[in-house]
């Protein structure tokens, strides 16, 4: 059995954490980060049982900065 490593992107959404696997496109959630990741792992395993992923794509994750202008801040908050 081949072991595969996937990326997890976690976002906070109100009272839950949303976990996404960008390589496969699976998404799940949980009340804690650990629960969200565990649910995503299960969802991804089930997905991969049904659909074969040919290419092991690894996303490139980076960050960028922007400067908010005063007029934009009034509209946001």
RAMOPE-V767843 format. One record per backbone hydrogen bond with DSSP energy under -1.0 kcal/mol. NH is the residue of the N-H (numbers start at 1). CO is the residue of the C=O. Records with the same first field share a line. If there is no record, write none. Layout:
# RAMOPE-V767843
NH = CO ; CO
This chain:
# RAMOPE-V767843
9 = 20
11 = 18
13 = 16
16 = 13
17 = 30
18 = 11
19 = 28
20 = 9
21 = 26
25 = 21
28 = 19
30 = 17
36 = 32
37 = 33
38 = 34
39 = 35
40 = 36
41 = 37
42 = 38
43 = 39
44 = 40
45 = 41
46 = 42
47 = 43
48 = 44
49 = 45
50 = 46
51 = 47
57 = 55
73 = 69
74 = 70
75 = 71
76 = 72
77 = 73
